[in-house]
Amino acid sequence: MKVYTKTGDTGETSLFGGKRVKKYNVRIEAYGTSDELNSWIGLIISQSIHEDHKSLLIEVQDRIFTLGAQLAADPDKPKLKMPRIKQEDILLLEERIDKMDEDLPEMTKFTLPGGNTIVSYCHLARCVCRRCERRVIELADQAEVEPLVIQYLNRLSDYLFVLGRKLAQETNASEVFWEPKNVN
Ligand SMILES: Nc1ncnc2c1ncn2[C@@H]1O[C@H](COP(=O)(O)OP(=O)(O)OP(=O)(O)O)[C@@H](O)[C@H]1O
């Protein structure tokens, strides 16, 4: 089958299940943003980072596909079969966050997002993750969304934040703290 079916040329696309919707539909915006997030994660994986980080991030990429499938499913077809985000997926992120946090200095101030390329990619991925979360919550106002999908995105942005700090530590990037000036 060709990549270009041309069925999307008039600005509509198909949900999983076949229903046609406009491409600016909040549901398309939600899973389109999960696709963007997944691409950023791929960029982090392609950097020179420890295998332990890479293997977890590959799991994350798989789970982003999973939640993308859940978001893409036509809500009027509840019997569609697909993989689903599980509580254990969230627990895995929490375990990794806690493990990385053990070796990090306590945060008493906001740090400016940056340090080096790898750390910056983590911040960009984190911001896109939070945008995806916002789009999914917008969708949840008008359609049923599995709560574990929202929880997963929320935990993933925390994971990406801590991963950024951990990679800053591992690459000896200095953390620059925000020093509010001219406070009045
Ligand atoms: N602009 C877009 N933003 C986000 N997701 C999109 C967009 N266009 C399509 N999709 C989604 O991406 C997946 C693959 O779509 P596909 O590439 O077949 O797009 P299409 O425009 O509907 O079809 P075609 O490209 O064949 O004309 C589908 O889940 C589709 O709903």
The ligand as a Gaussian input file, in Angstrom:
#p B3LYP/6-31G(d) Opt

LIG

0 1
 N       -1.806000      16.830000      10.267000
 C       -1.891000      15.783000      11.104000
 N       -1.584000      15.926000      12.403000
 C       -1.646000      14.868000      13.249000
 N       -2.021000      13.635000      12.895000
 C       -2.354000      13.444000      11.606000
 C       -2.318000      14.489000      10.650000
 N       -2.698000      13.982000       9.454000
 C       -2.958000      12.684000       9.677000
 N       -2.783000      12.346000      10.958000
 C       -2.917000      11.033000      11.602000
 O       -1.717000      10.297000      11.376000
 C       -2.002000       8.927000      11.083000
 C       -1.489000       8.593000       9.710000
 O       -2.238000       9.401000       8.811000
 P       -1.969000       9.487000       7.251000
 O       -0.544000       9.736000       7.009000
 O       -2.611000       8.319000       6.606000
 O       -2.752000      10.861000       6.955000
 P       -3.950000      11.260000       6.045000
 O       -3.704000      12.683000       5.668000
 O       -5.260000      10.960000       6.724000
 O       -3.866000      10.336000       4.763000
 P       -2.930000      10.538000       3.443000
 O       -1.616000      11.129000       3.908000
 O       -2.782000       9.151000       2.927000
 O       -3.711000      11.446000       2.553000
 C       -3.517000       8.775000      11.258000
 O       -3.756000       8.377000      12.590000
 C       -4.034000      10.197000      11.014000
 O       -5.285000      10.411000      11.645000

